[in-house]
Amino acid sequence: MRKIKGLRWYMIALVTMGTVLGYLTRNTVAAAAPTLMQELHISTQQYSYIIAAYSACYTIMQPVAGYVLDILGTKIGYAFFAIAWAVFCGATALAGSWGGLAVARGAVGAAEAAMIPAGLKASSEWFPAKERSIAVGYFNVGSSIGAMIAPPLVVWAILMHSWQMAFVISGVLSFAWAMAWLFLYKHPRDQKKLTEEEREYIIGGQEAHHQVNNSKKMSALQIVKNRQFWGIALPRFLAEPAWGTFNAWIPLFMFKVYGFDLKHIAMFAWMPMLFADLGCILGGYLPPLFQRWFGVNLIVSRKMVVTMGAVLMIGPGTIGLFTSPYAAIALLCVGGFAHQALSGALITLSSDVFGRNEVATANGLTGMAAWTASTLFALVVGALADTLGFSPLFAALAVFDLLGAVVIWTVLKNQPISELKTTSKTGPAVTQP
């Protein structure tokens, strides 16, 4: 059989495409928001309930999805959830009120909860430790590509046919990808087209807790009781409201604050997501560079990326100081870059800290913390945007990220759990630089 060189990059491209389509289905409702609010007579607060329904179901299902992925495996588990979100997205076209939209979007959110844990699990299977942040950066870039595609695609579907057609198109595309995933994805040990040289490079470059199929898997309760979990979960709790706001509220923010119509939204709403793409990619390459430049270990290099992103989030936090819509868009571009750079580092930390049989569960639990905050903040935006305005809310997001940077330095230790367990048996753990 003909071997394919660099097959791991083809695999991460497949994962990235799944993330693109998952975020396309997620952002379809945001891009269609002005039309939905007019045709279905939806208020700003009712729109926030729709967003919160998605976020709440995503939140609840994060640890469940992670657990299912660890049990069924990456291939079957991810396909199951992808087919589900494709069907639910298409069914959104049947909604006739904000309540119907909330139910449909809640179902989509529950299914899409597997997206990031599955991508992280695939990255941990297909990449050595030194390349994992790059792989996560590439598959995470799919989130902003999907969000970038949504405005022009949705506006085109509305102008050519109807808002219902936008949801049908998104659902069909996701279903087609799920079929491709089932056909193409395999674990490196089962992939016959993988060269032996690359297989050895992947497996030999992974940490011990990813090379060994450990039978003593940590339970969800053991994970939650671990300090390392909270060192990741709390910063994710503080950071995720920013991404939830960028995905769900930018089109409506431009519509309400600057009077943008559908065509102007299609022209400008994708721009912050383009810079978010750059944040994903550059954020993936920075940890190895920081290790080389500053002589720090892997986990510390991730902390440095989180801190850089948090500082840059001050930019969109000052959006209320400017009256120009173009200045606002530029600051949102800075925010998109900043958040996706720090988000990729936070997501990757789960695979740095936890073993191969618990990484999806751990990531699902940290994701549950993140999306709890996103759900609550969506309700806050819905309640206050029409009275208090958007500016104080953007300022709050900057403060949250700065607090998250403080937490990650003070709570998260600079070693994987397996090393902490070993050193605790032989003597006090020595914190690496």
QUIUR-V183366 format. One record per residue. N is the residue number from 0. RES is the residue in one small letter. PSI is psi in whole degrees, -180 to 180 (none if undefined). OMEGA is omega as a letter, one per 40 degrees, with the letter a starting at -180 (999 if undefined). Layout:
n=N res=RES psi=PSI omega=OMEGA
n=N res=RES psi=PSI omega=OMEGA
This chain:
n=0 res=m psi=138 omega=a
n=1 res=r psi=127 omega=i
n=2 res=k psi=151 omega=a
n=3 res=i psi=120 omega=i
n=4 res=k psi=144 omega=i
n=5 res=g psi=34 omega=a
n=6 res=l psi=-27 omega=a
n=7 res=r psi=-31 omega=i
n=8 res=w psi=-31 omega=i
n=9 res=y psi=-38 omega=i
n=10 res=m psi=-42 omega=a
n=11 res=i psi=-28 omega=i
n=12 res=a psi=-38 omega=i
n=13 res=l psi=-43 omega=i
n=14 res=v psi=-43 omega=a
n=15 res=t psi=-42 omega=i
n=16 res=m psi=-37 omega=i
n=17 res=g psi=-41 omega=i
n=18 res=t psi=-39 omega=i
n=19 res=v psi=-49 omega=a
n=20 res=l psi=-34 omega=i
n=21 res=g psi=-43 omega=a
n=22 res=y psi=-23 omega=i
n=23 res=l psi=-47 omega=i
n=24 res=t psi=-36 omega=i
n=25 res=r psi=-42 omega=a
n=26 res=n psi=-4 omega=i
n=27 res=t psi=-41 omega=a
n=28 res=v psi=-34 omega=i
n=29 res=a psi=-44 omega=a
n=30 res=a psi=-31 omega=i
n=31 res=a psi=-1 omega=a
n=32 res=a psi=-49 omega=a
n=33 res=p psi=-41 omega=i
n=34 res=t psi=-44 omega=i
n=35 res=l psi=-42 omega=a
n=36 res=m psi=-34 omega=i
n=37 res=q psi=-46 omega=a
n=38 res=e psi=-34 omega=a
n=39 res=l psi=6 omega=i
n=40 res=h psi=56 omega=a
n=41 res=i psi=133 omega=i
n=42 res=s psi=169 omega=i
n=43 res=t psi=-41 omega=a
n=44 res=q psi=-39 omega=i
n=45 res=q psi=-36 omega=i
n=46 res=y psi=-39 omega=i
n=47 res=s psi=-31 omega=i
n=48 res=y psi=-37 omega=i
n=49 res=i psi=-47 omega=i
n=50 res=i psi=-42 omega=a
n=51 res=a psi=-34 omega=i
n=52 res=a psi=-45 omega=i
n=53 res=y psi=-51 omega=a
n=54 res=s psi=-41 omega=a
n=55 res=a psi=-45 omega=i
n=56 res=c psi=-38 omega=i
n=57 res=y psi=-43 omega=a
n=58 res=t psi=-51 omega=a
n=59 res=i psi=-37 omega=a
n=60 res=m psi=-12 omega=a
n=61 res=q psi=-56 omega=i
n=62 res=p psi=-32 omega=i
n=63 res=v psi=-46 omega=i
n=64 res=a psi=-43 omega=i
n=65 res=g psi=-42 omega=i
n=66 res=y psi=-44 omega=i
n=67 res=v psi=-40 omega=i
n=68 res=l psi=-40 omega=i
n=69 res=d psi=-28 omega=i
n=70 res=i psi=-51 omega=a
n=71 res=l psi=-22 omega=a
n=72 res=g psi=163 omega=a
n=73 res=t psi=-44 omega=a
n=74 res=k psi=-59 omega=a
n=75 res=i psi=-42 omega=a
n=76 res=g psi=-47 omega=a
n=77 res=y psi=-40 omega=i
n=78 res=a psi=-43 omega=i
n=79 res=f psi=-48 omega=a
n=80 res=f psi=-36 omega=a
n=81 res=a psi=-42 omega=i
n=82 res=i psi=-41 omega=a
n=83 res=a psi=-46 omega=a
n=84 res=w psi=-29 omega=i
n=85 res=a psi=-45 omega=i
n=86 res=v psi=-45 omega=a
n=87 res=f psi=-35 omega=i
n=88 res=c psi=-46 omega=i
n=89 res=g psi=-36 omega=a
n=90 res=a psi=-18 omega=i
n=91 res=t psi=-27 omega=i
n=92 res=a psi=-18 omega=a
n=93 res=l psi=-10 omega=a
n=94 res=a psi=143 omega=i
n=95 res=g psi=7 omega=a
n=96 res=s psi=172 omega=i
n=97 res=w psi=-31 omega=i
n=98 res=g psi=-43 omega=i
n=99 res=g psi=-40 omega=i
n=100 res=l psi=-40 omega=a
n=101 res=a psi=-42 omega=i
n=102 res=v psi=-47 omega=a
n=103 res=a psi=-44 omega=a
n=104 res=r psi=-31 omega=i
n=105 res=g psi=-41 omega=i
n=106 res=a psi=-41 omega=i
n=107 res=v psi=-45 omega=i
n=108 res=g psi=-41 omega=i
n=109 res=a psi=-41 omega=a
n=110 res=a psi=-38 omega=a
n=111 res=e psi=-5 omega=i
n=112 res=a psi=-22 omega=a
n=113 res=a psi=-12 omega=a
n=114 res=m psi=-54 omega=a
n=115 res=i psi=-46 omega=i
n=116 res=p psi=-38 omega=i
n=117 res=a psi=-42 omega=i
n=118 res=g psi=-41 omega=i
n=119 res=l psi=-40 omega=i
n=120 res=k psi=-42 omega=i
n=121 res=a psi=-39 omega=i
n=122 res=s psi=-40 omega=a
n=123 res=s psi=-25 omega=i
n=124 res=e psi=-34 omega=a
n=125 res=w psi=-5 omega=a
n=126 res=f psi=143 omega=i
n=127 res=p psi=163 omega=a
n=128 res=a psi=-40 omega=a
n=129 res=k psi=-19 omega=i
n=130 res=e psi=-3 omega=a
n=131 res=r psi=-39 omega=i
n=132 res=s psi=-32 omega=i
n=133 res=i psi=-44 omega=i
n=134 res=a psi=-45 omega=i
n=135 res=v psi=-38 omega=i
n=136 res=g psi=-41 omega=a
n=137 res=y psi=-43 omega=a
n=138 res=f psi=-29 omega=i
n=139 res=n psi=-23 omega=i
n=140 res=v psi=-23 omega=i
n=141 res=g psi=-30 omega=i
n=142 res=s psi=-43 omega=a
n=143 res=s psi=-28 omega=i
n=144 res=i psi=-45 omega=i
n=145 res=g psi=-43 omega=i
n=146 res=a psi=-29 omega=i
n=147 res=m psi=-37 omega=a
n=148 res=i psi=-32 omega=a
n=149 res=a psi=-51 omega=a
n=150 res=p psi=-53 omega=a
n=151 res=p psi=-37 omega=a
n=152 res=l psi=-45 omega=a
n=153 res=v psi=-44 omega=i
n=154 res=v psi=-42 omega=i
n=155 res=w psi=-46 omega=a
n=156 res=a psi=-39 omega=i
n=157 res=i psi=-45 omega=a
n=158 res=l psi=-35 omega=a
n=159 res=m psi=-31 omega=a
n=160 res=h psi=-78 omega=a
n=161 res=s psi=168 omega=i
n=162 res=w psi=-29 omega=i
n=163 res=q psi=-38 omega=a
n=164 res=m psi=-32 omega=i
n=165 res=a psi=-41 omega=a
n=166 res=f psi=-36 omega=i
n=167 res=v psi=-45 omega=i
n=168 res=i psi=-45 omega=a
n=169 res=s psi=-42 omega=a
n=170 res=g psi=-42 omega=i
n=171 res=v psi=-43 omega=i
n=172 res=l psi=-42 omega=i
n=173 res=s psi=-38 omega=i
n=174 res=f psi=-41 omega=i
n=175 res=a psi=-40 omega=i
n=176 res=w psi=-40 omega=a
n=177 res=a psi=-39 omega=i
n=178 res=m psi=-41 omega=i
n=179 res=a psi=-39 omega=i
n=180 res=w psi=-46 omega=i
n=181 res=l psi=-35 omega=a
n=182 res=f psi=-34 omega=a
n=183 res=l psi=-30 omega=a
n=184 res=y psi=134 omega=i
n=185 res=k psi=153 omega=i
n=186 res=h psi=148 omega=i
n=187 res=p psi=-35 omega=a
n=188 res=r psi=-20 omega=a
n=189 res=d psi=-5 omega=a
n=190 res=q psi=107 omega=a
n=191 res=k psi=-20 omega=a
n=192 res=k psi=-1 omega=i
n=193 res=l psi=131 omega=i
n=194 res=t psi=150 omega=i
n=195 res=e psi=-33 omega=i
n=196 res=e psi=-45 omega=i
n=197 res=e psi=-36 omega=i
n=198 res=r psi=-44 omega=i
n=199 res=e psi=-38 omega=i
n=200 res=y psi=-42 omega=a
n=201 res=i psi=-55 omega=a
n=202 res=i psi=-41 omega=a
n=203 res=g psi=-24 omega=a
n=204 res=g psi=5 omega=i
n=205 res=q psi=151 omega=i
n=206 res=e psi=162 omega=a
n=207 res=a psi=-36 omega=a
n=208 res=h psi=-6 omega=i
n=209 res=h psi=-21 omega=i
n=210 res=q psi=-31 omega=a
n=211 res=v psi=132 omega=i
n=212 res=n psi=77 omega=a
n=213 res=n psi=129 omega=a
n=214 res=s psi=-26 omega=a
n=215 res=k psi=71 omega=a
n=216 res=k psi=137 omega=i
n=217 res=m psi=137 omega=i
n=218 res=s psi=166 omega=i
n=219 res=a psi=-38 omega=a
n=220 res=l psi=-41 omega=i
n=221 res=q psi=-38 omega=i
n=222 res=i psi=-47 omega=a
n=223 res=v psi=-30 omega=i
n=224 res=k psi=-9 omega=a
n=225 res=n psi=135 omega=a
n=226 res=r psi=-37 omega=a
n=227 res=q psi=-35 omega=i
n=228 res=f psi=-47 omega=a
n=229 res=w psi=-27 omega=i
n=230 res=g psi=-21 omega=i
n=231 res=i psi=-41 omega=a
n=232 res=a psi=-42 omega=a
n=233 res=l psi=-46 omega=i
n=234 res=p psi=-35 omega=i
n=235 res=r psi=-37 omega=i
n=236 res=f psi=-42 omega=a
n=237 res=l psi=-28 omega=a
n=238 res=a psi=-32 omega=a
n=239 res=e psi=-31 omega=i
n=240 res=p psi=-31 omega=i
n=241 res=a psi=-47 omega=a
n=242 res=w psi=-37 omega=i
n=243 res=g psi=-40 omega=i
n=244 res=t psi=-44 omega=a
n=245 res=f psi=-40 omega=a
n=246 res=n psi=-40 omega=a
n=247 res=a psi=-22 omega=a
n=248 res=w psi=-13 omega=a
n=249 res=i psi=-48 omega=i
n=250 res=p psi=-42 omega=a
n=251 res=l psi=-35 omega=i
n=252 res=f psi=-46 omega=i
n=253 res=m psi=-36 omega=i
n=254 res=f psi=-45 omega=a
n=255 res=k psi=-41 omega=a
n=256 res=v psi=-39 omega=a
n=257 res=y psi=1 omega=i
n=258 res=g psi=26 omega=i
n=259 res=f psi=138 omega=i
n=260 res=d psi=-177 omega=a
n=261 res=l psi=-41 omega=a
n=262 res=k psi=-40 omega=i
n=263 res=h psi=-35 omega=i
n=264 res=i psi=-43 omega=i
n=265 res=a psi=-32 omega=a
n=266 res=m psi=-34 omega=a
n=267 res=f psi=-25 omega=a
n=268 res=a psi=-20 omega=a
n=269 res=w psi=-16 omega=a
n=270 res=m psi=-46 omega=i
n=271 res=p psi=-29 omega=a
n=272 res=m psi=-29 omega=i
n=273 res=l psi=-43 omega=i
n=274 res=f psi=-29 omega=i
n=275 res=a psi=-38 omega=i
n=276 res=d psi=-46 omega=i
n=277 res=l psi=-38 omega=i
n=278 res=g psi=-41 omega=i
n=279 res=c psi=-48 omega=a
n=280 res=i psi=-51 omega=a
n=281 res=l psi=-39 omega=i
n=282 res=g psi=-29 omega=i
n=283 res=g psi=-32 omega=a
n=284 res=y psi=-20 omega=a
n=285 res=l psi=-43 omega=a
n=286 res=p psi=-47 omega=i
n=287 res=p psi=-35 omega=i
n=288 res=l psi=-43 omega=i
n=289 res=f psi=-37 omega=i
n=290 res=q psi=-42 omega=a
n=291 res=r psi=-43 omega=a
n=292 res=w psi=-41 omega=a
n=293 res=f psi=-3 omega=i
n=294 res=g psi=29 omega=a
n=295 res=v psi=167 omega=i
n=296 res=n psi=180 omega=a
n=297 res=l psi=-48 omega=a
n=298 res=i psi=-39 omega=i
n=299 res=v psi=-37 omega=i
n=300 res=s psi=-35 omega=i
n=301 res=r psi=-41 omega=i
n=302 res=k psi=-38 omega=a
n=303 res=m psi=-38 omega=i
n=304 res=v psi=-42 omega=i
n=305 res=v psi=-44 omega=a
n=306 res=t psi=-44 omega=i
n=307 res=m psi=-46 omega=i
n=308 res=g psi=-40 omega=a
n=309 res=a psi=-40 omega=i
n=310 res=v psi=-41 omega=i
n=311 res=l psi=-24 omega=i
n=312 res=m psi=-11 omega=i
n=313 res=i psi=-30 omega=a
n=314 res=g psi=-64 omega=i
n=315 res=p psi=-20 omega=i
n=316 res=g psi=-21 omega=a
n=317 res=t psi=16 omega=a
n=318 res=i psi=-28 omega=a
n=319 res=g psi=-12 omega=a
n=320 res=l psi=-5 omega=a
n=321 res=f psi=141 omega=i
n=322 res=t psi=-17 omega=a
n=323 res=s psi=131 omega=i
n=324 res=p psi=-28 omega=a
n=325 res=y psi=-33 omega=i
n=326 res=a psi=-40 omega=i
n=327 res=a psi=-43 omega=i
n=328 res=i psi=-41 omega=i
n=329 res=a psi=-42 omega=i
n=330 res=l psi=-35 omega=i
n=331 res=l psi=-32 omega=i
n=332 res=c psi=-42 omega=i
n=333 res=v psi=-43 omega=a
n=334 res=g psi=-40 omega=i
n=335 res=g psi=-45 omega=i
n=336 res=f psi=-49 omega=a
n=337 res=a psi=-47 omega=a
n=338 res=h psi=-44 omega=a
n=339 res=q psi=-29 omega=i
n=340 res=a psi=-48 omega=a
n=341 res=l psi=-33 omega=a
n=342 res=s psi=-43 omega=i
n=343 res=g psi=-40 omega=i
n=344 res=a psi=-42 omega=a
n=345 res=l psi=-43 omega=i
n=346 res=i psi=-44 omega=a
n=347 res=t psi=-29 omega=a
n=348 res=l psi=-30 omega=i
n=349 res=s psi=-39 omega=i
n=350 res=s psi=-23 omega=i
n=351 res=d psi=-33 omega=a
n=352 res=v psi=-38 omega=a
n=353 res=f psi=158 omega=a
n=354 res=g psi=171 omega=a
n=355 res=r psi=-32 omega=a
n=356 res=n psi=-1 omega=a
n=357 res=e psi=1 omega=a
n=358 res=v psi=-41 omega=a
n=359 res=a psi=-39 omega=i
n=360 res=t psi=-46 omega=i
n=361 res=a psi=-43 omega=i
n=362 res=n psi=-36 omega=i
n=363 res=g psi=-38 omega=i
n=364 res=l psi=-41 omega=i
n=365 res=t psi=-35 omega=i
n=366 res=g psi=-34 omega=i
n=367 res=m psi=-41 omega=i
n=368 res=a psi=-44 omega=a
n=369 res=a psi=-46 omega=a
n=370 res=w psi=-19 omega=i
n=371 res=t psi=-45 omega=i
n=372 res=a psi=-41 omega=a
n=373 res=s psi=-40 omega=i
n=374 res=t psi=-48 omega=a
n=375 res=l psi=-40 omega=a
n=376 res=f psi=-32 omega=i
n=377 res=a psi=-40 omega=i
n=378 res=l psi=-37 omega=i
n=379 res=v psi=-45 omega=i
n=380 res=v psi=-45 omega=i
n=381 res=g psi=-36 omega=a
n=382 res=a psi=-30 omega=a
n=383 res=l psi=-16 omega=a
n=384 res=a psi=-40 omega=a
n=385 res=d psi=-17 omega=a
n=386 res=t psi=-53 omega=a
n=387 res=l psi=-30 omega=a
n=388 res=g psi=170 omega=a
n=389 res=f psi=-27 omega=a
n=390 res=s psi=-49 omega=i
n=391 res=p psi=-29 omega=a
n=392 res=l psi=-39 omega=i
n=393 res=f psi=-37 omega=i
n=394 res=a psi=-40 omega=i
n=395 res=a psi=-37 omega=a
n=396 res=l psi=-39 omega=i
n=397 res=a psi=-42 omega=i
n=398 res=v psi=-42 omega=i
n=399 res=f psi=-46 omega=a
n=400 res=d psi=-38 omega=i
n=401 res=l psi=-40 omega=i
n=402 res=l psi=-39 omega=i
n=403 res=g psi=-38 omega=i
n=404 res=a psi=-39 omega=i
n=405 res=v psi=-43 omega=a
n=406 res=v psi=-43 omega=a
n=407 res=i psi=-31 omega=i
n=408 res=w psi=-29 omega=a
n=409 res=t psi=-24 omega=a
n=410 res=v psi=-44 omega=a
n=411 res=l psi=121 omega=i
n=412 res=k psi=160 omega=a
n=413 res=n psi=32 omega=a
n=414 res=q psi=151 omega=i
n=415 res=p psi=158 omega=a
n=416 res=i psi=-38 omega=a
n=417 res=s psi=-38 omega=i
n=418 res=e psi=-36 omega=i
n=419 res=l psi=-39 omega=i
n=420 res=k psi=-41 omega=a
n=421 res=t psi=-46 omega=a
n=422 res=t psi=-28 omega=i
n=423 res=s psi=-25 omega=i
n=424 res=k psi=-31 omega=a
n=425 res=t psi=-12 omega=a
n=426 res=g psi=179 omega=a
n=427 res=p psi=140 omega=a
n=428 res=a psi=137 omega=i
n=429 res=v psi=118 omega=a
n=430 res=t psi=125 omega=a
n=431 res=q psi=158 omega=a
n=432 res=p psi=none omega=999
